[in-house]
């Protein structure tokens, strides 16, 4: 069975990253797109490593070196939990892909284990990106014993197992509850977003409590942070103490516990896998269809409604693309609840909330537009649009309007909350209104253009399109870049009037948006 697991895992990873298609295709365009995407992945990885190095240096300079391993362990686990439960249901409990694999000469156990190992491997990559830079900086600055590196790497190898199991259980519960609802996809999406909001809210509350600690007592601060992490995530505390103090039994006990839990979950699932998949995929239907009055409407409106119906038919699509808009509302509500002064005290940069808030709000509104996936979500049925008597411009405009109509309520709510919290004057009010709007419109147009350049029409799971496609990552990277540059300028030059930066950002985004939109209108439906 080991050979079957190895083969299925390799196939899963190849399909996940599109390696198989690139290896065997004769289309040079696909190979070029894969090369471009690889470069983007490498750049994102390097930027992430650079950030972790800076964070490590900051913690060591504050006298919190001993807290660093457990803090990074917690951060990696929370991120894995947050992102894994989005895709656990579709990747592990996909009955359609199981029916295809069940016809192969492989066992059910091999199929189940391989799905776990694929998720484990991808999460382990992220864990290594988080932990290795911290280990290196810790080693350079503090010169720990060799056991620090050995125990640290062993613990990192087992790190993804617990959050992965928790994410799987949460994803299964959400999928089970949602499948019993009348509107299954919307129900699953709402439950997923509620859980995501809870995670974000708990993180903000925890950060607020840490921010209220007495920073003048560095040693005491380290103890308080350690105690807080012990309560929030005990395995991280065990890991931190084990690697810093060289406790062999602690690290072995932690890893053994993780492994036993992981094997138990896998064993239970492989035994009852078909039954669980069938229950989670169950739907209810009623024979109460009635023909109503028929109405004629414009093609743009029909395409707009079609796009919205397709959007709300996918819980994965909804829960992953709405998270940025929801974060904007949550952040604005937190600003109103705690007040700008308290938020500035938590950040540690006095006077910067008023200068940076429009940019931060804009980034959250630009994180994940639906247009970055809208073409790829058509999948193998894209030929239907191509066969209709429609202009390509109308199809593209329908996708743009659908995204803007989804984002508009969150934009209005976050702006109202922000203006109320900051009690802005006329000048600040204008920029809080306009800067996020420019970011939002730019991301919608840029997302569609990037998806046109990197369409993914052959996929097995919607997770591949929404969370793992090249277009989604490039758009997120672009949004981060257009936010980081002006933010960096304001931080480096605190005397520079924020109005100049905001005006420059709006002009640049307006030009880029116009150029991209004109380019989009000239493209045909020939993907």
Phi, psi and omega in degrees: 000334181300320180294324178295316178298316180299315181294314181294322178295316179297318178297318180297318179291320178298316179292324182297318182261004177071024184288319183301315182297319181291323181295325188250353181282153174255002180278111181294331179297320180293323178292323178293318178296321178295320178296317178298316180296322178297319178297318179297317178300316180296317179297317178297317178298318179294318177297320180294318178297318178299318179296317180295325177295314179298318180295321179296315179298321179296316180294320180293320179295334179274000181082019182252032184299318182293339179277340189303311181300316182288329178293313179295323178299316178295315181299314180297319180294318181294319179293318178298316178299315185298315185272334183287323183288343173295321188250353184301315182298317183285325184277320185271318186257028178282108182289328182296313179290329178294319178299326177290314182288334181295338179281351179276161178281060179226157181274159177299320179300319180295321179295314182296311182298321181295325178293322175293317184292329176296313178294322179297316182297316180293322179288330177294324177302315179294319180301318179294323177297327180281313192278319186299313177302322178295319178298317183296311181295319178301317181294319180295320185277324190244349177051061181285175177291162181297335179297332179301314182288319182295309181293324179297316180290322177298313179297324180293324179297329180263353184306314186291346191294312182294307178299330178293318178295317179297316180298322180296316180294317179296316179299322179293318179296315179298318180294322180293315180293315182295327182292342180270354180278159181297313177257090191302308185296317180295320179297314179297318180297317180295317178297320179296316181292325177297315179295320178298317180297321178297316179299313181296317181297318178297320179297318180294318180296318178296318178297322179296319180294319178295321181294338180275357181288159182283103183287348181286339180254092187296315180296317177296325178298317180299318179295317181294317178297318179299316179295320179296316179294327178297323179284321183288315185212086184306321179303327179293321178296318178298316179299313182299315180293324183294315184283325182285319184261000177067043182266103185295314183296326180295312183291324178292320178296318178298312182294321179296318178298317178300314183294318180297316178298315181299314181293323178296316179297316180296318181296317179296317183292319182292334179283322184244027189298310183298318180297315180297315180299318180296318179293319182288336181265002182293147177226158177245143181222150179234138180271065182236030182288135177226136178286124178257188178292141180263138182234147176256140181215172183292158181293323179297316180295319179297319178292323177298315179293322177299318180295319179294320178297317178296323181295309183284354176279351183239112179294326178295317180298313183293309188293331182273330183268340179275348188297323179295317178295320179293321177299324178298318179291317180298315180297320179293321177294321177297321178297320179289320184289314183270333182092149182302322183296319180289323177295319178296322178295323178293319180287325179087015179234093184301138174079001186269343181298316181296326183278328187258345188300315179302323179290317179296318178297320178297319179298316180295327178286345184252001189300309188215080177291149179293335181294339179294344180236354193296324178285316180297327181293342175295329177059218182287352179267010181297336181299336180296317177296320181295332183273349181279152178283068183234151171277145179302324180302320181294321179296314181294318179296324177297320179291320179295314181296322179298316180296315181295322180291329177287321184282332188304313181299321179291322178298313181298315181296315181293323179294316180298315179297318182293315180297320179294320182289318184275345182048054190286152171279181183303318183293312179295324179300317181299316183286326175295328177286314192273317185300310177299326179295318178296318177298316183298310181295319179300315182295324179296313180291315180296322179299318179294319181293320179293320178294329175293326179282331182231063179286145177235091186263348177248105181213157180260332182224144178297337177300323179300325182281312190281319188251340189235006181279155179297322181298318181297317182288323180294318179297318177298319179296317179296316179299319178296319182294314183287346172270320186292321185298304179295327177297317177298321178298316180293328179284321182285325182242077183296340179276347181289129178300130181297331181301322180296316180294316181298315179297319179297317179299315182295321179295313181297314180295323179296318179295313180298319180296316180297316181297315180294321181294318178298318179296321179297318184295339181271352183273149178259169178274068186236041182280000000 
